[in-house]
Amino acid sequence: MVIKVFLASSSGSTAIKKKQQDVLGFLEALKVDYAPLDIACNEDNRMWMRENVPVEKKPTNGIPLPPQIFNEESYCGDYETFFDAKEDNAVYAFLGLPPPPGSKAPVKEEEAQEELEDEEAKGEDDQQVSEGEEDLGSEEEEELRQLEEEEEGPEVTEQEEEDE
């Protein structure tokens, strides 16, 4: 599978140039096979890119700006989604590629949810134990109060003294 990166070789925007360099540099660092496709010099590349970016991902003016990233025919995203994936350490998932052997792949959302539920269940068990300990503590306190009362003997009120 080849990653296609649509870029503009003769862009007047320094922001676009920096974004393109960031994407290409990161793909090179990861040793990901990619094909840079120039939309400035090749009208077919430009038309293909514009037609294949999903409508919901296109800007309000309808013309997507480079860099745009595809895995063969499948749209991966633009620079912002690439950057987010890079920050989340999920570039391989973003690109639709399996992580290289020995790399720590990010946990899938379903697995993360299962782990969270397991931790919550464990927390509830711990909480139940804590509540039980609190109950034992209150029972012990009650026993302690009763013992103290017995040691002091019965309290005699002024009314009882007058009655005697």
Stockholm file with secondary structure:
# STOCKHOLM 1.0

chainA/1-164         MVIKVFLASSSGSTAIKKKQQDVLGFLEALKVDYAPLDIACNEDNRMWMRENVPVEKKPTNGIPLPPQIFNEESYCGDYETFFDAKEDNAVYAFLGLPPPPGSKAPVKEEEAQEELEDEEAKGEDDQQVSEGEEDLGSEEEEELRQLEEEEEGPEVTEQEEEDE
#=GR chainA/1-164 SS CCEEEEECTTCSCHHHHHHHHHHHHHHHHTTCCEEEEESSSCHHHHHHHHHHSCGGGSCTTSCCCSCEEEETTEEEEEHHHHHHHHHTTCHHHHHTCCCCTTSCCCCCHHHHHHHHHHHHHHHHHHHHHHHHHHHHHHHHHHHHHHHHHHHHCCCCCHHHHHHC
#=GC SS_cons         CCEEEEECTTCSCHHHHHHHHHHHHHHHHTTCCEEEEESSSCHHHHHHHHHHSCGGGSCTTSCCCSCEEEETTEEEEEHHHHHHHHHTTCHHHHHTCCCCTTSCCCCCHHHHHHHHHHHHHHHHHHHHHHHHHHHHHHHHHHHHHHHHHHHHCCCCCHHHHHHC
//
